[in-house]
Amino acid sequence: MTIQRIEVGERMSQAVVHNGTVYTAGQVAMTKGGSSYGEQTQEILGQIDALLAKAGTDKSKLIRATIWITDMARFNEMNEVWDAWVSPGNTPARACVESKLALPKFDVEIMVEAAV
């Protein structure tokens, strides 16, 4: 049984590949923190694209997505960017909930799973 860890840190890996599935850690907008929900979502989805590529897959193979936002009244701002990014006909199972995030500058966090 092989486990591949991508961008390994002291606390966590940014992605883990096991048994044909890649699991990403929750991604936040490290450079766009404090920006609009749309800008944060755009940066996060770019990070997810890069992690999926390192794992040998892409967004057309998404299985599941979990999204946390700090204000459900801003749901449509995040969705506008998500809808433009997600692969048509390959949308994952998805949940989106309102929650406080690790730092006040973060308003959006996204974690995905995809087939490899």
C-alpha positions in Angstrom: 0.0 0.0 0.0 1.5 3.3 -1.1 0.8 6.7 0.3 2.2 9.8 -1.5 2.4 13.0 0.5 2.5 16.3 -1.4 4.0 19.5 0.0 4.7 18.0 3.4 5.0 20.3 6.4 5.5 19.8 10.1 1.7 20.0 10.9 0.2 18.6 7.7 0.6 17.7 4.0 -1.2 19.9 1.5 -2.4 16.7 -0.3 -2.2 13.0 0.2 -2.7 10.3 -2.5 -3.9 6.9 -1.4 -5.6 4.0 -3.1 -6.4 6.1 -6.3 -7.8 9.1 -4.5 -6.2 12.5 -3.7 -7.3 14.3 -0.6 -6.3 18.0 -0.2 -6.0 19.9 3.0 -8.2 22.9 3.4 -6.9 25.6 1.2 -7.0 29.3 2.0 -6.0 32.4 0.1 -2.5 33.0 1.5 -1.7 36.0 -0.7 -5.3 37.3 -1.2 -6.4 36.9 2.5 -8.6 39.9 3.3 -9.6 40.4 -0.3 -13.1 39.8 -1.7 -14.7 36.4 -1.5 -14.3 36.1 -5.3 -10.6 36.9 -5.2 -9.9 34.5 -2.3 -11.9 31.7 -4.1 -9.9 32.3 -7.3 -6.6 32.0 -5.5 -7.8 28.8 -3.7 -9.0 27.1 -6.8 -5.6 27.9 -8.5 -3.9 26.2 -5.5 -6.2 23.2 -5.9 -5.5 23.0 -9.6 -1.7 22.9 -8.8 -2.1 20.2 -6.1 -4.3 18.0 -8.3 -1.7 18.3 -11.1 1.1 17.2 -8.7 -1.1 14.2 -7.8 -1.5 13.4 -11.5 -5.2 14.4 -11.8 -7.4 17.4 -12.4 -10.7 19.0 -11.5 -12.6 16.9 -14.0 -12.1 14.0 -11.6 -13.4 15.7 -8.4 -15.4 13.5 -6.1 -16.2 15.7 -3.2 -15.7 19.3 -2.1 -16.2 20.9 1.3 -16.4 24.7 1.4 -16.4 26.9 4.5 -17.3 30.6 4.3 -17.5 33.1 7.1 -20.7 34.8 5.9 -23.5 32.9 4.1 -24.8 36.2 2.8 -21.7 36.2 0.6 -22.4 32.7 -0.8 -23.1 33.9 -4.3 -19.7 35.7 -4.6 -17.9 32.5 -3.9 -20.2 30.5 -6.2 -19.7 32.8 -9.1 -16.0 31.9 -9.2 -16.7 28.2 -8.4 -19.2 27.9 -11.2 -16.8 29.3 -13.7 -14.0 27.0 -12.6 -15.7 23.6 -12.0 -15.6 21.1 -14.9 -19.1 21.1 -16.6 -20.7 17.7 -16.3 -18.2 16.6 -13.7 -19.4 18.5 -10.6 -18.6 16.9 -7.3 -20.7 16.2 -4.3 -20.4 19.4 -2.3 -21.2 21.0 1.0 -20.8 24.6 1.9 -21.2 25.8 5.5 -20.8 29.1 7.4 -17.9 28.9 9.9 -15.2 30.9 11.6 -11.8 30.2 10.0 -8.3 30.0 11.5 -7.5 33.7 10.9 -9.9 36.7 10.5 -8.4 37.6 7.1 -9.6 34.3 5.7 -13.2 34.2 4.5 -13.1 31.1 2.3 -11.6 27.6 2.7 -12.0 24.7 0.3 -11.0 21.1 0.6 -11.5 18.5 -2.2 -11.1 14.8 -3.0 -10.5 13.6 -6.5 -9.8 10.3 -8.3 -6.3 9.9 -9.7 
